[in-house]
């Protein structure tokens, strides 16, 4: 049998004294880190679904993959309430002005994900009617390749986008904060 180790004494407050709870008195951090942390876990996607990749988008939103764990669960169906534009599937030249208008209606900061090979590069539709990549009309932050991309790839892309959002400089107020 080994010798018992001595235990640390438990401090006892004097009678009549108010015991202070062991909490943080001050919380210090950088503004950019705090705002970046809040933004990266509160993504509100706007799905612009046009083709067969929509089935994979639905599976990403299902309970098996649960994008709510990453703060991107509730899709918004108005661009004014969303900050992540997910372009899912083939975009034709007739749809390009609509997509550009949706992008312009989104509030800052906004991010764009090209979901699938058709949104990324036009896919196997190499003809006059299909836009050969949405980066011709709007800036794209992250590309998800595949025809159709697996849900794991989409979740990985969301996580990479969250890392980027966390590292970005976030201008909220000018001057003292």
Secondary structure as GFF3:
##gff-version 3
##sequence-region A 1 177
A	DSSP	alpha_helix	31	40	.	.	.	ID=ss1
A	DSSP	beta_strand	45	49	.	.	.	ID=ss2
A	DSSP	alpha_helix	53	60	.	.	.	ID=ss3
A	DSSP	three_ten_helix	67	70	.	.	.	ID=ss4
A	DSSP	three_ten_helix	79	81	.	.	.	ID=ss5
A	DSSP	beta_strand	84	88	.	.	.	ID=ss6
A	DSSP	alpha_helix	93	105	.	.	.	ID=ss7
A	DSSP	beta_strand	111	115	.	.	.	ID=ss8
A	DSSP	alpha_helix	117	121	.	.	.	ID=ss9
A	DSSP	three_ten_helix	134	136	.	.	.	ID=ss10
A	DSSP	beta_strand	142	144	.	.	.	ID=ss11
A	DSSP	alpha_helix	151	167	.	.	.	ID=ss12
###
